Amino acid sequence: MYISGILKKTITVTSLFLAGITVSQAQTMTPYSFSFDSGNGPLYFLFILAFLLLLVALLLLSKARRIRNNFRETKKTGPSFLKEHANSLSSPQLKKVLRGRRTKKAALSLLIAGMLLPASKLLAQEQGGAPGPLLSQAGVIITIVLLLVPILLAVLLLIIKLKKVFTQLQNKLNTEKANQLADYLSNLPEEDAAALTKRQEALDYQLSHQELSGNQLPEDKKGLLQINGAPGLPIVAVKKKAQQRPNIDPELSKLVLWYLGCATFWLLFGTTVGEYIGIKFVAPDADHISWLSFGRLRPVHTNSVFWGWASLGMIGLAYYIVPRVCNTKLASMKWGWYTLYLINASVILGTLCLMAGINNGGGEYREYIWPVMLLFAIGLVATLINFLNTIARRTTKEIYISNWYIVSSIIFTIVIALVAYIPYWQNGLGETIAQGYYMHQGVGMWFMLFTLGIVYYFLPQQLNKPIYSYSLGILAFWTQILFYTLIGTHHFVFSAIPWWLQTIAIVGSAGMAIPVIAGTTNFLMTFKGSIYKIKDSYTLPFFLVGIIFYFTGSMQGTAEAFRETNLIWHFTDFTVAHSHLTMYGIICFFLWAAIYAVIPRLTGREAPQITIGAHFWMALIGMLFYTIPLMYGSTLKGLLWKEGKPFIDGVVLMAPYWLWRAIGGSLMWLSHLFFAYNMYKMLSPNYVVDINETAVEKLNKDNPNLLKPIA
Amino acid sequence: MDFFNNHKKLFGTAAVFFIGLTILVAIIPALNNQQNNAPLPNAPALSADAKKGKAIFISNGCVACHTQQVRNVDMDKVWGKRPSIAADYAAIHRTDFWRNTATLMGTERTGPDLTDVGNRQPSRDWNLVHLYNPRAVVKESVMPAYPWLFAIKKEPAKNDIVVNVPAAFTRGVEGKIVATRDALFLIAYLQSLKQTPLPDGSTAPAFLYKSTKQPASGGAAAAVELDGKVLFAANCQACHQENGEGLPGAFPPLKGSQTVLGDDLEKYVGIIMNGYDGLPGFGVMPSVGKNMNFTENEVAAIMNHERTSWGNNARKVTPEEIKKIIEQVKSNTQKQ
């Protein structure tokens, strides 16, 4: 059975190859129409058989040649061969030889005859079938196959038998050699024996295990070792503690922490809503309240995680980064707070409006009406001026690349908001074109560009080495602007907007490969040589996941933009899976990495490792559970639509994948609870009394002179 | 380099680069599109009721799941007779100063496309039951229910529109379920969504990416027998249900129906083509066949599916005899 399976496979593969050669097949894109029923079928079959037999013959020939060479070699052997072998003996073997030099051994010999002749006979038989019209008849084919089965079995047996013969032959030769060696060893000349004794001593040599340390007790003069006094069985691997707090202005520290705290609130709020609407796909009658209906809550979810969580998180981190890399103070603390108030107000008002049924008319991520979004835009302008003023008074000569990304991102987003929200235009398809531009620039120029700036600061910082290539960062920067700006309308491929505009968007999407590959290469090369640090760090795994999804998620976006893939995936939940792979896999993971890196520096408190681990793994696994079934199901749904099946069949088909999505979403949501808890642990001022710290303080108080530094 | 170390030059260049591309790829095409497209001359304007209904459609975020665009690809043929063109959206202007234009093209098709739903599903009764709870008529549906568009009245007034929701979906309300004005506005909007035919002489853009599947054999003369089950699912099942039993109090059963099983094919074909309002206790049936431009092959396939399913066991009809009856039915309606 096994053999026939292999044969079948070989036959199909080879016949596909053959079929590919014929012109008629090569020109069409349809599956290959090879069939054993066709007139040429048996011919192919015989051809393959002949081919196989040729292979067998070649195999046997090479084996025979090798044996012959071996024979010749044995004839030629001299003292050099024997010495070589004697030197390659292992220590125990040497022991035996040297001990029993006087003992003689009897030689054994075996005689085996080979038989090669039947092969030629079989080969002769093989060529029997001549091609003709008769061959296309099923009965004839079956007969031929029936005849061939025993022949093939015979060939197989022959191969096995021959292998056995060859092995025996080889063994005979080896035994002969062994006899010679034994003879040589038993009559070993004195000087050779001395050499072998020396050799044995050398092989027996072992280190004393104290060559490097000497006999003194270990001493850690520089405090490099951290030895846990009470080792137990740890539940999570112990990772490195965050660096000591650098000199950060407490005012700035407070501002950054408030940004990140608000961001965490919006993450919890937004994903709770997301979780709920995900459940509604499985249980659509979960409630019947207008404010909680799916159509109203969906934009609440997307907008609160966009403008609340991710935006506040990014800006908060930027308030830390921009003054740092400029090596100066923030221009205005007050304006930083204004931005925080304005954005929070915008998201609160926007959420209420959406739930009350007041929205902008349906464009994705543009559901807030313009007066609400205006607050957000004013906040951005305030931050932009603040950052530009900070950069203007920098004490470094160059502008670090993080600031390129962050400041440009804010400038672009203000432009995007203006283009999309000025309430005096966009009739008819003008709305659609502006919408395509707006939503994709929102994603690519706001979230992606900004987050890349954050990564360019925190990744080298956490790896404690400079970024691999500044030039790659610059290349990615300009190409991102060039290509990303073009790709908006790829959300409306095959729609009524001009065909050429769709084509530009598709070309731009393909061009995105350049900045994405440049960025990924840069990050991975920065990682290179420091990969071992991942196991010691709880921030680097978040970075690594972010980098992986930066590449895969972005390239998936390119793949989705093509016309052929649009046929299957457009309008399905594939888009939803893609946006979670990118907004969650890239943006959220990078933000978490940066947040876990920065807050301990500001507050001096770290979150428990076990809950950070829980956050990481649940978020990662949850996201995979969320996206992979959704992508798989959507592909099936797209194919089903293409076949022209009733629409409701697609809904029925998606049901299990929607369930998986809800399960994955629940895991993600749970991971956010852990994240919120970690935030609490890092921010909470009521920490447990530190015994060491308190003892020192007490001593200091009781006896001020005791702890004074000497001289 | 000085350029990279001067923040004004650096960020100025980036901004100019981005704004320039924005103008080229978004602003100019958008302006160009909104200025150079006019609505089709025969496209009716939205009625006052439909306009209010559109506002309800927008505020409830229906666009999250329903597209309104027929793409120029073969698989979208089921949603309209021709691909959507710029002119179809040209009449849509800003909703008001506060809210943007709602072309409602959408990017997700979790629910069916609505470009032509006014032709495909015009029945008010069906739409009302469906809005109250979609699962009352389509049991696999995941669409939200909109009970807040309905009122409960012990004794409905004379001109109140009472919705006959199956008992399993009334959630134990006491009294009659009555459609509010908002529900009726929304349905007016849905009923208004019809693809405007192109003016005579102009050809619609082609549907691309045609499926390469060829009819099995026999050439063009022997038309392939259409799949009645699929046609029934697309056009009839929403009301009469997959099991042919209809919904008591709303849509009559086809299982065991005298019209379906009997020999009065003229009446039967007439109902399919022109609709019906003759059954006491049931809603009005729209002229499904006329709206969807059914051919005799399609009508015959649907009839044969109905006549031989759910235990129904009547003689199959042929497209040839149906063709004659369709012509007759058409001329009858013209005479009236």
Interface residues (C-beta under 8 A of the other chain):
Chain A: T30 K280 F281 P284 D285 H288 I289 S290 S293 F294 G295 R296 R298 P299 L354 G357 I358 N359 N360 G361 G362 G363 E364 R366 E367 I369 W370 P371 L388 I391 A392 K397 E398 I399 W404 V407 S408 I411 F412 V415 I416 V419 Y421 P423 W425 Q426 N427 G428 L429 G430 E431 T432 I433 A434 G436 Y437 Q441 M445 I474 F477 W478 I481 L482 T485 L486 G488 H491 F492 V493 F494 S495 A496 I497 P498 L501 I504 L567 H570 F571 T572 D573 T575 V576 W641 K642 E643 G644 K645 P646 F647 I648 V651 V652 A655 W658
Chain B: F4 N5 H7 L10 F11 A14 A15 F17 F18 I19 L21 T22 V25 A26 I27 P29 A30 L31 N33 Q34 N37 I58 S59 N60 G61 C62 V63 A64 C65 T67 Q69 R71 N72 V73 M75 D76 V78 P83 S84 I85 A86 D88 Y89 A90 A91 I92 H93 R94 T95 F97 W98 R99 N100 T101 A102 T103 L104 M105 G106 T107 E108 R109 T110 P112 N133 P134 R135 V138 E140 S141 V142 M143 P144 A145 Y146 P147 W148 R171 L208 Y209 S211 T212 V230 A233 A234 Q237
